[in-house]
């Protein structure tokens, strides 16, 4: 029973029989093909790669660690040389100059400038007497007369003669180390010359190691406190989360698991003085992958070729499925558009009939209201004369408004019959805006009209132009948010044409979208647009002998510019 259920489940999962009415039929078909190809191609390759990895891993581990060990050794010597040079410079100054000379501010300032020119990294220089008071100081801070007698380093340098500190912030608030040297003259007087060294050179030495982006290198002291920042494990003076490292003054390589769970190589070496540890961290996977690629070139080429073929088939399958789906969507959209046009045609005929039927009662209402007004003029002493005049005026205004609406309905109902007439473009625009004025008022859209006065009339089709302007204005209204701006401008382009531009400050269009806006069925209104408005607009403008241009920028808005000829176009002519 178990095997029967399992086999039934597998047949259902990988079945190629797809219900044509299912909304997921394309996704299911592609999924089945991908799964079968993955099983056939990827499983053998994964097994081969795993065996190859484990066979070479043990043999190559030691050899792969050698480059990391060498670079740690070289960098360790660079650190030791840098610190030794600075300590020698401080010791030389302490021996070459007496206490009185170093106590002279001008002399110490001159020594500081020379040292800073010859050795990079020196921040300041100070002379401290036997009581721990800094009697002279040269540097960017005011530390003269500062008492260091209670500092641990002061007592340590008194015992050992020299002192190199760990990295700390102190009064300067930036990472630095201190080098202090004690000196005694023939009379037995002793003093300490103290220098502050910027640790920027530490960072430069670590950067010179040239490690990859997923590798890391840093200094820590013997207590595991960072002396330089780490890419992945912490900042200066934070505790290092990696395990403690046994003492080794020669570069040593071990393995560990870091806090993020990566298996890494740890290459480290202890510095002789001060008590620092140079640590380099490199993921094991990266090192082993590089050597495995070198040793297994043929296998890699085979795998790469198979992967390329698989990706190509995957891509082609997606393209075919997408094209089929788009064809089905376009067929459905065309069918819906046909139904839409039939409905518009029916609505146009219905609108014409309704307009005619409404005009008759409107004429009677208007006539009766005029009669009432005439009768009211004959009775000058009528007590409610003023109120009745206001009511009659309101009736006449409402009749005029209804008459304008029915005239617009009749105008749009006749647009399917092509008829060339001499018309005023400004007047056509005003007629179209009459249908949109309520939406503009409701959405608080700033509708700006810059219509050229005395614009020359043109010979064209009123109904077709109404449809052109209505399509473009509808798109502009859809593109702007509530409170947006739509501007309509007309002008004489030249002796042969007039220009009309409709500009909005909506979301605009990308360059890729601009390349397709006049293609049938292309729409950015997923689920609500047919993708036919602008193609129809483009066709009408071309048929009327004009041209249409579009400029748009994302988040800035769009501008549609229509150029119309002043004379009637010859059949088949286009600009």
N, C-alpha and C positions, 0 to 999 in steps of 0.2 A: 504493500500500500504506500509506503514511504517513497519508494522509487517511482511509483506511478505518479504520485503527486509532484515529485521533483521534476520528472520528465515533462509533465503537463505545464509546470511553471516555466521551464526553459523554453518549451515550444511557444508559449504565450509571449515570453519576453523577447525572443529573437525571431518571431514570425514576420515574414515579408508580406503577409496578407493584411493590407491596411484598409480600414473602412474609409471610403471616399468621402463620406459625410462627416468624418471626424475632423475637428478643428486642429488636432495635433498630428495629422497624417504626415506632414512634411518632416516634422521633428522626429517622429517615430522611425520613419524610413531612414533618415540620416543617422540616427542613433544606432540602429541595427548594423548598418554598414560600417560605422566607425568601430563598434565593439568587435565585430568579426575580424576586421583588419588588424586591430590591436592585438587580439589573441594570436593571430597567425604570425605577425611580424615581431611584436615586442617581447613575448615570453621567451623565445629562444635567445634573443639578444641580451635580455636581462640575465639569464642563466650564465651565458658566456662571459658577460662583464663581471659578474660576481665571482666566478671561479678565477678569472684572470686577476682580479683585485687581491683576493686572499693569497694567491700563489706568490705574487711579487711583493706584497706588503712587508713580510718578515725580512726578505732578502735585501730590500732596498732601504729600509728604515735608517740604518746606520750611515749608509752612503749619502742619503738625502740630508742628513743632519750636518754634514761637514761644512757646506757653505754658510749655514747659520752660525756655526761655532767660529768659523774664521772671521766673520764680520763682527761678532761680539768681541773677540780678542783684539782686533784692530781698534775698535771704538773704545774699548777699555783703556788701551795704551794712550789714546788721544786724550781721554779724560785725565789720566794720571799726569801726562805731560802738561796739560793746561794748568792744573792745580799746582804742580811742582814749579812751573815758571812763575806764577803769581806769588807763591810762597817765597821763592828765591829772591824775587824783586823786593818784597817787603823786608826780608832778612838783610839784603844788601844795604837798603836805605838805613835800617836801624844800626848797622855796623859802620857805615861810611860817615854818618853825621852824629854829632854829639847831642846831648839833651838840650843844651842851650840853643844850638842851631835849629833843632826841630821845634823848639818852643817859639821861635821867631815866626810870626804869621806870614811875613813876606817870603821867607826861605821855604817854609812848608808848602806855601801856595805854588812856588816855582817848582819844587820837587813833584808836587801832585800833577801839574800840567805836563811835565816831561814824562812821568810814568804813564799818564793817560794816553799820550801820543804813541808811546812805544808798546804798551800792552793794553789790549782791549779789555773792557769789562770792569775797570776800576770806577767805583761810584764816589767814594770819599776816602779821606785819610785823616787819622786822628792820633794825637800823642796823649798817653795816659800816664800819670805819675804813679808812684809806689802806693799811694793811698787809694787808687782806683778812680781818681777824678780826671776827666778829659780836659787838659789844660790848653790844648790847641786843636783846631779842627778846620779842615778844608773840605767843602762839599756843598750839596744843595740844601742842607738842613741846618738848623741852629742847635747844635749839640755841644757847644762849648760849655765847660763846667758840669757836664753830666756825670753822675756818680755811678760807676760800675762795680763798686767794691762788693756788693751783695750778689753779683752775677756769678753763676757756676763757671763760666768760661774764664773769668778773671783769675779764679783760684787754680784752674787747670793749667793756664799758661804760666802761672807762677811756679808750678811744679815741673811741667814738662819743657818749658822754654818756648814752645810753639803751639799753636792751636788753629785747627780748621773746623768750623762749625758745620752742623747740618743746615739745610735750607730752612729759612724762617722769614716771617714778614716783618716783625718788629715795628719800629716807629715809621719805617719807610713805606709800609703797606704794599710792598711788591717783593717777590721771591728774591732772596740774596743769601750769600754766605759770607762769613767773616773769617779773615786770616789775621791772627795776632802773633807778634813775635816779641819776646822779652829780651832786653839788652841791659848789661851792667857795665859801668865804667870802672876805671882804675881805683876810684875812691870808694867803690862799693855801692854807689847809687844805682838804682835800677828804674827802668821805665818800660812801657809797652807801646809799640807802634801797631796800630790797629787799622786794617783796610777792609772796606766792604766791596764785594765782587758781585756784579750782576750775573744771574744765572741764564741769561739769554743765550750765552755761548753753549751751555749744556743742551738747550733745545736745538741749536744749530748742529751740534755734533750728532745728536740722535737723528735729525732729519737727513744728515749726510749718509746714513746707513742705507737709504733708498729702499725701504720696505714697501710692500704692496699695501693697498688701501685696507685690506682686511687683516693686516698684521699690526703689531704694536711694539714699542720699545720705550723704556723709561728707566729712571734711577730710583731706587729705594734705599733707605738706611737699614741698618741691621735689625731695627724694630719693625720693619715692614711699612714705614711711612713714605709716601711718595715724595721724592725730591724734585721731580719734573712731572708735568701732566701726562696722563695716559689717554689714549684715544677711547678706550672702552671701559676702563676699570676705576677711574677716579681722577680727581684733581690734586694739585700740590697740597701736601700736608694731610691728605686723607689716608686712611688705612687701606693697604693693598689686600684685595680679597683672595688672591692666589695663595696656594699653600707655601709654608716656610721652606726656604732653600738651604741645604747644607753648605758649609763653608767650602769654597773652591776658588783659589786665586787664578786658576786656569779655566778657560771657557769650558763649560760642561753643558750637555743637552739631556733633558729628561722630558717625560710626557706628563700631562695633567689634563683635568677637565675644568674649564673656566666656569664662572658663575652662570653664563648663558647656556651651558651644556655642551660647548664645543670641545672636541678633542684637539689639543694643541701641543706643539713642541715648545718647551721652555729652555732657551739658551741663556746662561747667566755666568757672571764672573764677579768675584769680590775685588774691589779696589784695595790696594795696599794702604793708602791713606788719602782721604778720610775713610770712615767706615761706610762706604756706599756699595751697592750691588747694582750692576748693570744687567737689565733683564730684557730679552727680546722674545716676543710671543708670535708664533706663526701657526695657523690652522694646519693640522695634519692632512686634511683632505686636499688642500691646495697643493701641498708639496707632493703628495703621492699621485695626484691627478696629472701633474706635469710630467713626472717620470714614467708613469704608466702610458701616457700618450706617446712619449718618445720610444718606449720599448714595444709598443703594440700598434704601430702605425697602420698595418694592414687591416687589423680588426677595426680600428677607428674609421678608416675609410669605408669599410663595408657597412658599418653601422650608420655612418653619415649618409651614405648613398641610399640606404633603406629608409632612413628617416626623411630624406628629401622626397623620395617617391611617395611615402605615406602622406606627407604634408601636402604634396601636389594633388594627390587623389582627394584628400580631405577638402582642399580648397575648391577643386573642380566640382565635387559633390555639392558643396555649399552654393556655388554659383548656379549650377543647374537647378537645384531646388528653389533658390531665390528667384530665378527667372520664371520658373513655372508658377510660383506663387504670385509674382507680379503680373504675369499674363492673366491669371485668374482674377486678380483684383481689378485689372483694367477692364476686363470683359464685364465684370459686375458693375464697375463704375459707368461704363458706356451704356449698359442696360438701364441703370438708374438715371443716367442723364437723359436718355430717350424718354423715359417716363416723366422726368422733370420737364422736358420741353413740351410734351403733350399736355401736362398740367398747366404750364404757362400759356399755351395756346388756348386751352379751355378757359383759363382765368381771364385772358385778354378778351375773348368773345363775351364772357359773362360780365366783365367790367364795362364793356361797351353797352350791353343791354341794360345793366344796372344804371349806368350814367344817363342813358336816354330816359329810363323810367323815373329816375329821381328828378331830372330836369323839369318834367311836366308839373309835378306838385310844387317844385321850387318857384316856377313861373307864376303859379296861382297864388302862392304865399306872398311873393314879392308884389304882385298886382294888388292883392287885398291890403297889404301893409301901406302901399302908396295911396290907396283909396281912403284908408283910415286917416292918413296924414292930411289928405286934402279936406276931409270932413272936419277934422280938428281945426283947420285954418278958418273954417266958416263959423265956428263958435268961439269967438274970442273970450267970452266970459265963462268958459267951462272951468269949473273949480279945480279939476285934476289935470289941467292942460300940460303942465311941465312934466309930471310923472308919465303921462301917456306918450309924450314926445320922446322921452328917454326909452320907453319900452318899444316904441315903433322903430326907433333908430337901431336898437339892439337886434330886432327881428331882421331888418334890412341888411345889417352887417353880417349876421349869421347866414343869410341867404347867399350873400356874395362869397362868403367863405366856402359854403357847400358847392357853389357854382365853380369856384377855382379848382376844388378837388375833383369834380366830375370832368372838368376840362383836361386835367392831368391824366386821369384814367383813360379818357378817349385818346389822348396823345400817345400813350404807351400801348394802347390796344392796336393802334394803326401802325406801329413801328415795323411789323413784319412785311408790310407792303412798301417796297423800295420806291421812294419818291424824292426826286431832286427838286429843291426849292431854294430861293434866296432867303437866307436866315441870318440872324444875329447870334454869334457864338455866346456873347454875354447873356443873352436872353435864354438860350438853351441851358446854360450852367445854372441860372437862377431857377429854372423849372425843375432841374434835377435836385438842387439843394432844397427845394420845397418838400421833397419826400424825406429828407434827412434832418430837417431842422428840429424835429421833436427829439430824435436821438441825441443830437448835439446839445440841446438844452438839458436833457435828462442827465447826460454824462459830463456836463460842464466842459465840453470841448470848445477850445478857442478857435472859431472858424473865421479866418481872415480872408477877405476878398480884395484883390488888387486888380480890378477889371479896368482895362484901358478904355478911357472915354472915346467916343467917336471911332470905335473899332470898325473897320470896313467889313461890310457883310460879305458872306461867302455863299457859293452854290453847293449845297450838300444835302444829305438825308437827315432830317431832324430826328427821326426815331432811332436811327443807327447811332448818331452822336449821343443821344440820351443814354443809350445802352453803354457806350464807351465810357462816358464820364461817370455814370452810376457804378460801373464795375470798379473803376479806379478809386472813386471816393469810398466805396464800401470797403475795399482793401485798406485804404488809409485809416478809416474809422476803426477797423479791426486791429490795426497795428499799434494805435496810440492808446495809452492808458487813460482812465478818467482824468479830466483836467488837462489832456494833451492839446497839441496845436496842429491844425490843418490849414494850409494856405493855398489859395487858388489864384493864379495870376494869368492874365491874358495880355498879349502885345502883338504888334505887327512885326513879324520876323524879317520879311523883306517884301519886295513888290509882288511876289507870287504866293506868299504863304502867311498865315497867322499862327501864333504859338500859344499853347495852353499848358501851364505847368501846375501840378498838384503835388504839394510838398507836405510831409508829415515829420514829426519828431518821435516816431515810434521806435520799435526794436531794431529796425533795419534788416538787411540781408547780408549773408556771407558771400564772398566772390563765387563760391561753388554754387550757391542757390541762384545767383544772378544768371549763371550760364544756362539754367534750365527753366526759368519762370515762364517762358513762352512755349514750352513743350506741352502738348496735350497730356492730361492726367497727372501732371506733376503738381503737387500741392504740399504746403507745409502745415495745412490745417488737417492733421490726422483725425479721421473720423467724421469731419464736418464739411470738408471741401471736395469738389469734384475735379479740380485741376483744369477746368475748362474756361473760367472767367477771363484770364489774361490771354490765353490763346485765341478766344473769340474776339476779344478786344483788338489784339494784334491783326487778326484777319480783317476786321471791319475797317480799321485805319488804313491798311494796305489797299483794300478794295475802294476806299474813298480817295485814293491817290496821295495819302499822307504817310507819315512815318512816326514811330514812337521810340523814345530813348529813356533809359533808366539809369539813375545814379543812386547808390545806396551804400551805407556803412553801418556795420553792426553797432547797436546802442546809440546811433546818431540819427537814424531816420532814412527815408527814401524820397526821391523826387522823380515823378513820371512826367515827361515832356512830350506833348503831342503837337506835331506840325501838320496843318491842314491847308490844302490848296484853296485859293480864292475862287477859281473857276471850276466848273463841274468836270470831273475826270472822264476821260474816254474809256469805254468798256475795255477792261484788261490792262489798263494803265496803272502803274504803281510807281511811287517815288523811291 
